[in-house]
Structure formats: C-alpha cells, structure tokens
Amino acid sequence: MAGVEFVKGHGTENDFVVLPDPAGTLALTEARVRALCDRSRGLGADGVLRVVPTRAVVDAPAGVDDSLWFMDYRNADGSVAEMCGNGVRVFARYLVETGLASEGRFTIGTRAGERGVTVHPDRTVTVDMGPARVVGRSAATVDGTAFPGVAVDVGNPHLVCRTDTPVDDLDLTRPPGHDPVVFPHGVNVEFVNVLGEDALRMRVHERGVGETRSCGTGTVATVAAWLHLAGRTSGRATVAVPGGQVTVTVDERGSTLTGPAVLVAGGELDEQWWADNGF
Ligand SMILES: N[C@@H](CCC[C@H](N)C(=O)O)C(=O)O
C-alpha cells in the first residue's frame, strides 16, 4: 500500500494526528494509535482523529446521518472516547481546508451524536457541544489530598474539582485517584480556580492520555459545574488552560465551545513504519 497521509493539528495545544480515510479501509489498530501518539517513536500527539464517512463506521451511534463525516477519536493509549471538544474543532478546520466542507456552519458525526460546528473567517471554530449534564458529586485525590468535585457528562465523563489551591501547584504527573463505582469507565479530572466574575483557570488529567494542555469537553464540564455550584443553569465564561483560552456558554438547551483550531503540517507516513507498528 502507499504511505498513509496525515495532518498534524492542535486546539489550544491539545494536539492530534488527523488521518483521512475516505474509503473507510484504514486499519487503525490500538498499537498504531499508540505508536503515532508516541513523542519519541511516532509523530507525537494526545490523540488521533480518523476522518471517515459515517456509513463506514460500524459503531456509529444511531441517529448520526450516514452522509456526514465522522470523527473517529482515539486517545493516545489507543482507547476509544465518545467525544473530544478540541479535536472536533481541528476536525472541522481540516474539512474546510481540504474542501470537504465549506466555511460556515455544518454538522459532524461523533460517538456522542451529531455536533453542529461553525468555522469562522478567522479560523476559530464554535461547536454545539450538546447538553452538559451534572450527574452527581464525587472526589479526586492528588498526593493524598481529597478534592471534592462535581460529576458532569458531556458525552464523555468528567469530574470537576473547584479549589482555592492554585491549580498550577498541583502535581498531575500521575492520574488523580477517583471512585471507580461512580466512574466505571474512567474519568477526565479537571481542577479549577475561579479568577473573576466569568473567568476560570483549569488544568486537566485526561483519561487515556495523562495531563494535557487543554481539554475542550473539560472546559464545558468546568463551566457547567461552576454554574451548578452557584445555583445557576446558564452563563458564559472564558476558561484559561495551559495551552491558551476558550469561551464556553451553557444554558438549559445545551452548550457551545469556541476556540482556535490550528493545522501545523501534513505529510505521508513511511510505509514500513506503518507495517511495523500494526500490532
Ligand atoms: N481532549 C479532549 C477529550 C478527549 C477524550 C478524553 N480523554 C476521554 O477519554 O474522554 C477534548 O478536547 O475534549
């Protein structure tokens, strides 16, 4: 086979390898995802976004139109996740830059359902992220300290811990402890400081990846939890993350995420490397 094409991109420095697969025939094994994301033996990334027609995706959820481009998202450890807020912005930008979609508003298929996106002239992207549902309370532990948090479902699971401890002081090199009864499939854990009336700062430890410089679904969960703790159901906030800043709105009907989407480079994977890293 010819070398596999790729594009490298990021959204607030949450970085991805984009793999176009118009025929739906790419054998994207867990081993290949791990190798691609490895920062020493691969390209290096937090995750992989396969660009594939929905009709070719065997586990596409019911209700996603077959004619849509589908974001087949994988974490760096090879696991599949339902949704990726930074990834979907990069995915949308990729579709526009390659002529597979036109600037403006269109819809993308994901494992969390259909998501409306708007690619703006300045190349920022707004995503309709769907409902951000507060589903309970739990706690995370870091270095033996418990941080109470709010569990939020944004298609994927989050535990948002608002704290007065400066988030920049936390050691997130190891996964925070969590309650496996509340989160049987693992969880993305956000630590949040309130900076001002509508300004938050967040760090995240992502399921299947580790600490990343941003997590789009995590920022939406963060704003939903912050509003919930204030007894509110709607509002707008900016969320500063190590890799930049995004804007989130939440109301009774759903949520939106707006932020940058950057394409860095493109090329072709070495055929022998692809073959060697299949299993
Ligand atoms: N970085 C993503 C979230 C990716 C999935 C997550 N690690 C999970 O396993 O749920 C984002 O920007 O939302």
The ligand as a MOL file (V3000), in Angstrom:
LIG
                    3D

  0  0  0     0  0            999 V3000
M  V30 BEGIN CTAB
M  V30 COUNTS 13 12 0 0 0
M  V30 BEGIN ATOM
M  V30 1 N -9.0840 16.2600 24.7380 0
M  V30 2 C -10.4450 16.0100 24.5110 0
M  V30 3 C -11.0780 14.8730 25.2730 0
M  V30 4 C -10.5710 13.5410 24.7280 0
M  V30 5 C -11.2720 12.3260 25.3000 0
M  V30 6 C -10.9720 12.0730 26.7450 0
M  V30 7 N -9.5750 11.8360 27.0120 0
M  V30 8 C -11.8120 10.8620 27.2140 0
M  V30 9 O -11.2700 9.7360 27.2900 0
M  V30 10 O -12.9920 11.0490 27.4790 0
M  V30 11 C -11.2860 17.2740 24.4750 0
M  V30 12 O -10.7660 18.2790 23.9930 0
M  V30 13 O -12.4720 17.2350 24.8090 0
M  V30 END ATOM
M  V30 BEGIN BOND
M  V30 1 1 1 2
M  V30 2 1 2 3
M  V30 3 1 2 11
M  V30 4 1 3 4
M  V30 5 1 4 5
M  V30 6 1 5 6
M  V30 7 1 6 7
M  V30 8 1 6 8
M  V30 9 2 8 9
M  V30 10 1 8 10
M  V30 11 2 11 12
M  V30 12 1 11 13
M  V30 END BOND
M  V30 END CTAB
M  END
